[in-house]
């Protein structure tokens, strides 16, 4: 297979020769109308997917087929790699869904190719209103090493990221053990003090989960966990740039404060995304309890409209938004949603280079308010969505 398009880095027309799941060769594509070509970029990598198109990972009735459906559904959004995200719940629920996801990775090639592991968000998070977000209060609890090992065993070692709050006694020691076991620790859903944030980073925490969200509605103007994480160069921040979770000025400040090199975009989408547009109303959500869809499309905790309950926009929406809100060029915005999260997971993350995996998207970027339109998705050298341009 041969693909062509304008390279996401510099806009120059290129061709890529795809062979045996990898980019075998690349060169300059000669054309008299380069602007007519689609853009070409690495497949998107989403570190936080709670569910998609009616399926939810923390749902008691999750099946292997359900995991496969979500994985294939994301092909149409240009996502070639992602972490199923399991949110705060009971041990019984966690054990069950983590086992199911691990079995899906082991037995289903469609899932295995797309899913390098699991993101466990909670249950060791703040019980306070705001930081807790939509996570069920009754299951929020302090960290417990034996329990975490039980969960990692249930997941057959697939937990790659643990989002937790460092506000509990003994949190730094716990983080050290988790990091030593090969799992990335991300700080989130927290009401920690600045000292506790610093101690967590000293212990090896590397990420901030959706910085600026999962937070109190009102904070001390200086001594707060958002500034502390923003100023901490050892932390890379994940952001939800869906247009609802953070106002444009905050996206701009967070990107400038962290620098684009320390930003990773995530979608945080739930089952509400991707299916038929959910109509405004209150729904019983498989893992989040009662969720209300507002007229503008936001999903909120029912009765608490200032607290969002997951997102409904796929990752490529964030790519366009971070360009518009923070003035980031296309190349940097794509990197925030592809090569940077890939490298964090220890996957190849050099972009469209010979020898690299043939995980590629082609897309249009219409001027004006139009979003990014995925035209084709190629996963491990196979077209899994759309019609690739340049096929010969
Ligand atoms: Zn969250």
Boltz pocket constraint, residues with backbone or C-beta under 6 A from the ligand:
constraints:
  - pocket:
      binder: B
      contacts: [[A, 121], [A, 133], [A, 188], [A, 189], [A, 209], [A, 210], [A, 214]]
      max_distance: 6.0
